[in-house]
Amino acid sequence: MQLNELKQTHKSRKGQRIGRGGRRGTYSGRGVKGQSSRAGRKMMPMIREIIKRYPKLRGYRYGGLPSNLVAVNVDVLERRFEAGEIVNVKSLLEKGIISNIEGKAPTVKILSRGELKKTLTIEGCKVSKGAQIKIEKAGGKVKPFEAPAKTGKKK
């Protein structure tokens, strides 16, 4: 027998409707007068709509991580690439290590988990400091990441 197969053997009791007199007294736990003590009250969400528009947690200046960023660790490069190969977004897509996000190639960041013994050349990827040390220690090169230029109208 599983927990989800258990069923109640008694009827479920409905909650007590307050505001109908009886043991709770004249105001029935609702206080005295005003909108909150009336039957069928609906509180107006005056400021609620404004509050809902504000981003949560760390304030409006912090957008969080970009949605098109993909992390790849050094140990994955060690397993999937041969010595002397060039590691870039295109080669990572071809080997199936990463995949397109909404039809576009993502921004890749190489992180330092694992060990690297092969000489690799990293192009067009962001690289953490720890990963860069490991790549250069193994005899590889890291070319600086250049973000693609934004094509938008200036105000």
Contacts in CASP RR format, 6 or more apart in sequence:
PFRMAT RR
TARGET T0000
AUTHOR 0000-0000-0000
METHOD contacts of the structure
MODEL  1
MQLNELKQTHKSRKGQRIGRGGRRGTYSGRGVKGQSSRAGRKMMPMIREI
IKRYPKLRGYRYGGLPSNLVAVNVDVLERRFEAGEIVNVKSLLEKGIISN
IEGKAPTVKILSRGELKKTLTIEGCKVSKGAQIKIEKAGGKVKPFEAPAK
TGKKK
18 24 0 8 1.000
18 28 0 8 1.000
18 29 0 8 1.000
18 30 0 8 1.000
19 27 0 8 1.000
19 28 0 8 1.000
19 29 0 8 1.000
19 30 0 8 1.000
19 39 0 8 1.000
20 28 0 8 1.000
21 28 0 8 1.000
22 28 0 8 1.000
27 37 0 8 1.000
30 36 0 8 1.000
30 37 0 8 1.000
31 37 0 8 1.000
35 41 0 8 1.000
35 43 0 8 1.000
36 43 0 8 1.000
54 60 0 8 1.000
55 62 0 8 1.000
55 63 0 8 1.000
58 64 0 8 1.000
66 107 0 8 1.000
67 101 0 8 1.000
68 101 0 8 1.000
68 102 0 8 1.000
68 104 0 8 1.000
68 106 0 8 1.000
68 107 0 8 1.000
69 106 0 8 1.000
69 107 0 8 1.000
69 108 0 8 1.000
69 109 0 8 1.000
70 98 0 8 1.000
70 101 0 8 1.000
70 106 0 8 1.000
70 107 0 8 1.000
70 108 0 8 1.000
70 109 0 8 1.000
71 108 0 8 1.000
71 109 0 8 1.000
71 111 0 8 1.000
72 92 0 8 1.000
72 97 0 8 1.000
72 98 0 8 1.000
72 108 0 8 1.000
72 109 0 8 1.000
72 110 0 8 1.000
72 111 0 8 1.000
72 125 0 8 1.000
73 110 0 8 1.000
73 111 0 8 1.000
73 112 0 8 1.000
73 113 0 8 1.000
73 114 0 8 1.000
74 110 0 8 1.000
74 111 0 8 1.000
74 112 0 8 1.000
74 113 0 8 1.000
74 114 0 8 1.000
74 115 0 8 1.000
74 116 0 8 1.000
74 131 0 8 1.000
74 134 0 8 1.000
74 135 0 8 1.000
75 113 0 8 1.000
75 114 0 8 1.000
75 115 0 8 1.000
75 116 0 8 1.000
76 97 0 8 1.000
77 87 0 8 1.000
77 110 0 8 1.000
77 116 0 8 1.000
77 118 0 8 1.000
77 120 0 8 1.000
78 114 0 8 1.000
78 115 0 8 1.000
78 116 0 8 1.000
78 117 0 8 1.000
78 118 0 8 1.000
80 95 0 8 1.000
80 97 0 8 1.000
81 87 0 8 1.000
81 91 0 8 1.000
81 95 0 8 1.000
81 118 0 8 1.000
81 120 0 8 1.000
82 118 0 8 1.000
83 118 0 8 1.000
83 119 0 8 1.000
83 120 0 8 1.000
84 118 0 8 1.000
84 119 0 8 1.000
84 120 0 8 1.000
84 121 0 8 1.000
85 91 0 8 1.000
85 120 0 8 1.000
85 121 0 8 1.000
86 120 0 8 1.000
86 121 0 8 1.000
86 123 0 8 1.000
87 110 0 8 1.000
87 120 0 8 1.000
87 121 0 8 1.000
87 122 0 8 1.000
87 123 0 8 1.000
87 125 0 8 1.000
88 122 0 8 1.000
88 123 0 8 1.000
88 124 0 8 1.000
88 125 0 8 1.000
89 98 0 8 1.000
89 105 0 8 1.000
89 106 0 8 1.000
89 108 0 8 1.000
89 124 0 8 1.000
89 125 0 8 1.000
90 105 0 8 1.000
92 98 0 8 1.000
92 108 0 8 1.000
93 99 0 8 1.000
93 100 0 8 1.000
93 105 0 8 1.000
98 106 0 8 1.000
98 108 0 8 1.000
100 106 0 8 1.000
107 126 0 8 1.000
108 124 0 8 1.000
108 125 0 8 1.000
108 126 0 8 1.000
109 125 0 8 1.000
109 126 0 8 1.000
109 127 0 8 1.000
109 128 0 8 1.000
110 122 0 8 1.000
110 125 0 8 1.000
110 126 0 8 1.000
110 127 0 8 1.000
110 128 0 8 1.000
110 131 0 8 1.000
110 135 0 8 1.000
111 128 0 8 1.000
111 131 0 8 1.000
112 128 0 8 1.000
112 129 0 8 1.000
112 130 0 8 1.000
112 131 0 8 1.000
112 133 0 8 1.000
112 134 0 8 1.000
114 134 0 8 1.000
115 134 0 8 1.000
116 134 0 8 1.000
116 135 0 8 1.000
116 137 0 8 1.000
116 138 0 8 1.000
117 138 0 8 1.000
118 138 0 8 1.000
119 138 0 8 1.000
119 139 0 8 1.000
119 140 0 8 1.000
120 135 0 8 1.000
120 138 0 8 1.000
120 140 0 8 1.000
121 140 0 8 1.000
121 141 0 8 1.000
121 142 0 8 1.000
121 143 0 8 1.000
122 135 0 8 1.000
122 140 0 8 1.000
122 141 0 8 1.000
122 142 0 8 1.000
122 143 0 8 1.000
123 143 0 8 1.000
124 143 0 8 1.000
124 145 0 8 1.000
124 146 0 8 1.000
125 145 0 8 1.000
126 145 0 8 1.000
127 135 0 8 1.000
127 142 0 8 1.000
127 145 0 8 1.000
132 142 0 8 1.000
135 141 0 8 1.000
135 142 0 8 1.000
136 142 0 8 1.000
END
